Amino acid sequence: MAMNELAVTYTFPSSHHALWAEDVAREMDIAVEMGSAPAESRSKCGLALRVGGDQVEELETAFRTEGIDFQRWSG
């Protein structure tokens, strides 16, 4: 998946939350890309999730509904 400049990166406090978030996104048919968290994010977890900017609000609502702890990272 090629992410454009409107992509948003999410970081998480644990790999459990990161993988859970990826599962939620895929269940919603939202294309995501799992990768390394940016070092500058100082995330407690080494994983980050990227999603296209047009689906951010829908995905963040789902994360909150599911109880997934996340941070939107902008570097």
C-alpha positions as CSV (number, residue, x, y, z in Angstrom):
1,M,0.0,0.0,0.0
2,A,1.4,3.4,-0.9
3,M,0.6,6.0,1.6
4,N,0.3,9.6,0.4
5,E,1.3,12.7,2.2
6,L,-2.1,12.8,4.0
7,A,-1.3,9.6,5.9
8,V,-1.5,9.6,9.6
9,T,0.7,7.6,11.9
10,Y,-0.5,6.1,15.2
11,T,1.6,4.9,18.1
12,F,0.6,2.7,20.9
13,P,1.7,1.9,24.5
14,S,2.1,-1.8,23.8
15,S,2.3,-4.3,20.9
16,H,-1.0,-5.7,22.1
17,H,-2.8,-2.3,21.3
18,A,-0.9,-2.0,18.0
19,L,-2.0,-5.4,16.8
20,W,-5.5,-4.9,18.1
21,A,-5.7,-1.6,16.2
22,E,-4.6,-3.3,13.0
23,D,-7.2,-6.0,13.4
24,V,-10.0,-3.4,13.9
25,A,-8.9,-1.5,10.8
26,R,-8.8,-4.6,8.7
27,E,-12.3,-5.7,9.9
28,M,-13.5,-2.3,8.8
29,D,-11.8,-2.8,5.4
30,I,-9.6,0.2,6.0
31,A,-6.2,-0.2,4.4
32,V,-3.4,0.2,7.0
33,E,0.3,-0.3,7.1
34,M,2.1,-1.6,10.2
35,G,5.7,-0.6,10.6
36,S,8.3,0.7,13.1
37,A,7.3,3.6,15.3
38,P,9.4,6.7,14.6
39,A,12.2,7.0,17.1
40,E,11.2,10.6,17.7
41,S,7.8,9.6,18.9
42,R,9.3,8.1,22.0
43,S,6.6,5.5,21.9
44,K,6.7,2.7,24.5
45,C,5.9,0.2,21.7
46,G,8.1,-0.2,18.7
47,L,5.2,-0.5,16.3
48,A,3.2,2.1,14.5
49,L,0.1,2.0,12.2
50,R,-0.3,4.3,9.2
51,V,-3.6,5.0,7.5
52,G,-4.8,7.3,4.7
53,G,-6.0,10.7,5.9
54,D,-9.5,10.2,4.5
55,Q,-10.3,7.4,7.0
56,V,-8.8,8.9,10.1
57,E,-11.9,10.0,11.9
58,E,-13.7,6.7,11.2
59,L,-10.8,4.7,12.5
60,E,-10.2,6.8,15.6
61,T,-13.9,6.5,16.5
62,A,-13.5,2.7,16.2
63,F,-10.4,2.7,18.4
64,R,-12.1,4.7,21.1
65,T,-15.2,2.4,20.9
66,E,-13.0,-0.6,21.3
67,G,-10.9,0.9,24.1
68,I,-7.6,0.9,22.2
69,D,-5.1,3.3,23.7
70,F,-3.4,5.3,20.9
71,Q,-1.7,8.5,20.0
72,R,-1.7,10.3,16.7
73,W,1.9,11.1,15.9
74,S,2.9,14.1,13.8
75,G,6.6,14.6,13.3
